[in-house]
Amino acid sequence: MFVSIGMIVLLTVSFIVYNYYKTLSTSEDAELEKLSAIAKTLALQIDGDRHEQLVCQYLTNNDVYSIKESDYYNSTCSILKKAQLANGLETPIYTLFKKGLCDNNTMAKQPLLFGVSSGDFIYSNFWGSVPEDHYTYYSKGHHVHQYLTENGNWLSAFYPIKNSSDETIAILQIDRSFSKFISSARQDAIYQSIFGTILLTILGGLFIYYYRRILIFMNSINKSLNKIIKEKTEALELSNTNLSTLNEELEEKVRIKTQDIVVANTRLQESNKKLETFAYSVSHDLKAPIRNVHTFSKLLEAKYEPLLDEQGKEFIHFIVSSSENLTTLITDILAKALFDSNRQKKILPIDLNKVLAEVTGNLKNDIEVKNAEINYANLPIINGYKSDFVQLFQNLISNSLKYSKSNIDTKIKVTSNKEDGFHLITIEDNGKGISETALQNIFNEWDRGDENDNKGHGIGLATCKNIIKEYNGTMSVSSKLNKGSVFNIKIKDLGRVLEHSSN
């Protein structure tokens, strides 16, 4: 604060001093410009030829009386007197000429003599101290800053008087007493300095006042900001502490949950292994007596069929058919139970042509009984689980064989196309077909389609649907009774599926 006030005071004093001397210099320049303008105006009104004649008449004859009676002399003096009075000049306006003007014996630097004056007749006076600028600018005119003569200090301006031959015969000079000028100029400078001091004092006072107000306001803002920052910092520290505590609690919960998940996964794997072992055991234990029932029923049918009536034959045939269906049901249930465990197998390239060859081998007896013809060629190689597609095609072809017509040879055709990264696989048969009612729920588990269907259990197509779903694919069916069915599979290559998932 005090430093700022000290700087303001120093600047104010510096301004006052500078303004004082600047005002004096400006005033002197303005005064010289004014004198130069007056000198030029008067010099241009004087007749150079007559002025030269008048001067030479005096220098040659020394006839003062005749000169005073000259109209030209009187008119020239009148002009100069009026100009002196009009401009408030303390000293006379006069002309100067070089000695030797009339005898044409001028030298480079000769004394200047008085000529015509607005005051007394002063031809006889000689001016001893002549500034150098009078000789340098004799033919051009100039102004002279403060200079010293035997009569004191002066400001001076002069302008040449030309004759008809454009020769400078004299100069017209106007002087101003420097002491009187400087007195007036200093008074003006003092007045301006006082005014400037007052103005600067007012401005400085206003600056100090508002500067102090701003400092107080800024100090208040700083205090408020510091208070807010302190409160926010404390709140942030508390929040960080709470967050750290929550992170620790969360990490502990995650650790406990992770341990629980690890334990649960371990137990689940053990349970799956036990379940898989149990499923195989149950399947084996159930299939053994069922095979016995089926075998002995076939033997009974073969040996005693001629001794039985129609109802007895029907009973034996029903026992054989039921045992076959029960065996198929157990196989389907086992495949359904172990479906998820197959996900643990390694993904490999699968040639579907080889898969179809394996499936037709598995169904060789059924194919021969139905005298079926199965056509396939140029099926794709895809990435996936082989067991999935063996189970998929075996279920579909087995259904086509199961629901084939007895009066015509069974024909099953498997084709494939590729479109926009998808494999389009079609399984078409010429069997009995599926009713519109059965088509609505044919892929639901335990849905056997038609009410009079006693061959299926509603598991095979549901399993096929789940397999295709694992490959982000779709499965649909179209059918007409007594004309056959068409199963359409749209499946994306598993390599593309995994690549898409990783992105």
Buried (B, 14 or more C-beta within 10 A) or exposed (E): EEEBEEEBEEEBEEBBEEBBEEBBEBBBEEBBEBBBBBBBEBBEEBBBEBBBBBBBBBBEEEEEEEBEEBEBBEBBBEBBBEBBEEBEBEBBBBBBBBBBBBEEEEEEEBEBBBBBBBEEBBBEEEBEEBBEBBEEBBEEBBBBEEBEBEEEEBBBBBBBBBBEEEEBBBBBBBBBBBEEBBEEBBEBBEEBBEEBBEEBEEEBEEBBEEBEEEEEEEEEEEEEEEEEEEEEEEEEEEEEEEEEEEEEEEEEEEEEEEEEEEEEEEEEEEEBEEBBEEBEEBBEEBBEEBEEBBEEBBEBBEEEEEEBEEEBBEEBEEBBBBBBBBBBBBBBBBBBBBBEBBEEEEEEEBBBBBBBEBBBEBBEEBBEEBEBEBEBEEBBEBBBBBBBBBBBBBBBBBBBBBBBBEEEEBBBBBBBEEEEEBBBBEBBBBBBBBBEEBBEEBBEBEBBBBEEBEEBBBBBBBBBBBBBEBBBBBBEBEBEEEEBBBBBBBBBBBEBBEEEEEE
